[in-house]
Every structure is written in structure tokens, then in C-alpha cells.
Amino acid sequence: IEDEYGGPRLEDGKVTLAFMKELMQWYKDQKKLHRKCTYQILVQVKEVLAKLPTLVETTFKKMEKVAVCGDNLGTFYDLLNIFELNGLPCEANPCIFNGDFVDHGSFSVEVILTIFGFKLLYPNHFHLLRGNHEMNNRNQIYSIEDTVQMFTRGVPNSGGRVPTQIMHGGLFSEDEVTLDDIHKIERNQQPPDSDGTGTPPPRCPHHVPSERLSCDPPRVPPGPMCDLLWSDPQPQKGRSVSKRGFSCQFGPEVTKCFLEWNYLELIICSHEVKPEGYEVAHDGRCVTIFSALSYCDQMGNKGSYIHLRGSDLCPDFHQFTAV
């Protein structure tokens, strides 16, 4: 590294807490991390993530709590605000980030390298779940691939702990899907995201309330990997065609059946903007959490994150507005 570079440096090639604090301040000042440090972080985190199973299971002690954060979508200052409100991740303050780390916002590189750094620092207490923006075609559409080629193939699709299941999208196009079925998904691949021709879908709003829908992207055959990344809850019973053109929308009895079939009590999703930053649906069995404040600088929504405690895993919601 050149002598004139005055930014954060890895210590003997490793991420440390001091490095992470310096990195966040460096990024806050809108400066660039040296490319050699960036490359080392990407190589190391790829190795860590590649070893994880598709379904990541973790347990918490009775008095322990974990923070669950929804979509960030490249909003670095929202990420810093969450760390300010919740405290920095550490072994005593574990975190789960539920997908869609990049795209839309102006600071995707800063966000992804920050959360990758914390994953390296606390691999067993900082969990990253894959969202539908952790895939090549979405990165091409929203231009992050022009900035950096991401190692997205290592990010788990789903995670959680009985009796709570956490996934970025939602439930499945078919009944009687089990946790064992999720375990068997081959996640080290690009998810289906087109009509089968390999053509990227049209650029259209991603997290949109139904009243704002104005496009009809191509349909894809349903499948569990696609469902985990793309499906959405709906208030009506049964299933319906997704407003996004991918996977499906699922009703309250679909949630009830999935939970009973797998001896669960709650699912936590992200993926869709909510005015209050979160939404509780399906008789309290389905929670959506969204952490990008004022999505696309247009929606005016609040941001939110959840605390789950090991004693009961009941969600405790924390909202934030101005950063």
C-alpha cells in the first residue's frame, strides 16, 4: 500500500474492531478504502460464507437479544444510524441482516464492505441472509456491478431458529415445504430471475405497495429458492400471482400451515417497503421489517429494526426517522 494512503489498514491481513471503527468514519467522510484492503475482505468473506449451510440455525440464551434488520439497499447512513441506536455488533450484541444490502442507494460499496467486515470480525454473531438483490442481474440493472463485482454466491438464502424463521422474501408456491427441504437447496448459484432465456427483467420498482404497481415483468416457474427471495405476504386467503412477476403472494392460512407443519410460531420477512418501517400481519404470525429510510428518497417511510430475546423471541420494534 502506498505511503500516501492515509486510510484504514488491515492488521496483519485481518479485520479488527479498531479497523472497523476507522473504516466507518473513513466512509462517513466519503473516502475510499484502498483496493488491496477491499480485495482481502472480499476473498476472506467469500471463504467464510461458502462454508455455511443454506439454512443457518442459531440459538440464544434466555436473556440474550438479537437485532434483526431489513433491507438497507445501499443507504450507508441508515446503517450507521442503526449501529448508533442499537450499538455496534459484537458477541454480546448479535445482528441479523435480512438481505438486500445493495442497489438503489448511493453507498452500496460502503454498506457491503462494512457488513462483510463485521461478518469477518464476528462470524458466529453477525448473520447475513441473501435477498433478491444479492444476484448478478439485479446488480447489473442497478449499476453496482459497474462499481465492483460482488461475491454474492456465498450468502445464505435463509436463516432462523425454532420457533422463528427468518427469510428475505417469504413462503412458498407449494404446501408442505419443510426446513429439511430448505436445507437441501443448492444456494451456490444464481437464482432464477427471468423467463428462462437469461434475459434480465425490466427495470421496475422493487419494494412497492400494490397501489403503485404499474408493470408486469415476465413470470418464472415457482421454486423454493425463488420463493425465499421474492414472495410477499397478502391479506387475502390463498395464493395469488405476485405483483413483482416472480414467485407468489401468500395469505394467512398459508403462513399458519407452514408454521404448524414445521413447529414454528413466527416468520420474519423483509423485501417490501412499509410506511412505519414494519408490519405485523397474518394474525401476528408474519412480520415484515424494512430498514431503508425513505425508500429511493421518495416514499417517506420510516426505518425499523427488531429485537428478539431468547426468553420468548417476541419481536420488539424500534423505529427511526431522520438520520
C-alpha positions, 0 to 999 in steps of 0.5 A: 500500500502506498505511503500516501494512503492515509486510510484504514489498514488491515492488521496483519491481513485481518479485520479488527474492531479498531479497523472497523471503527476507522473504516466507518468514519473513513466512509462517513467522510466519503473516502475510499478504502484502498483496493488491496484492503477491499480485495482481502475482505472480499476473498476472506468473506467469500471463504467464510460464507461458502462454508455455511449451510443454506439454512443457518440455525442459531440459538440464544440464551434466555436473556440474550437479544438479537437485532434483526434488520431489513433491507438497507439497499445501499443507504450507508447512513441508515446503517450507521444510524442503526449501529448508533441506536442499537450499538455496534455488533459484537458477541454480546450484541448479535445482528441479523441482516435480512438481505438486500444490502445493495442497489438503489442507494448511493453507498452500496460499496460502503454498506457491503464492505462494512457488513462483510467486515463485521461478518469477518470480525464476528462470524458466529454473531453477525448473520447475513441472509441473501435477498433478491438483490444479492444476484448478478442481474439485479446488480447489473440493472442497478449499476453496482456491478459497474462499481465492483463485482460482488461475491454474492454466491456465498450468502445464505438464502435463509436463516432462523431458529425454532420457533422463528424463521427468518427469510428475505422474501417469504413462503412458498408456491407449494404446501408442505415445504419443510426446513429439511427441504430448505436445507437441501437447496443448492444456494451456490448459484444464481437464482432464477430471475427471468423467463428462462432465456437469461434475459434480465427483467425490466427495470421496475420498482422493487419494494412497492405497495400494490397501489403503485404497481404499474408493470408486469415483468415476465413470470418464472416457474415457482421454486423454493429458492425463488420463493425465499427471495421474492414472495410477499405476504397478502391479506387475502386467503390463498395464493395469488400471482405476485405483483413483482412477476416472480414467485407468489403472494401468500395469505394467512392460512398459508403462513399458519400451515407452514408454521404448524407443519414445521413447529414454528410460531413466527416468520420474519420477512423483509423485501417490501417497503412499509410506511412505519418501517414494519408490519405485523400481519397474518394474525401476528404470525408474519412480520415484515421489517424494512430498514431503508429510510425513505425508500429511493428518497421518495416514499417517506417511510420510516426505518425499523429494526427488531429485537428478539430475546431468547426468553420468548423471541417476541419481536420488539420494534424500534423505529427511526426517522431522520438520520 
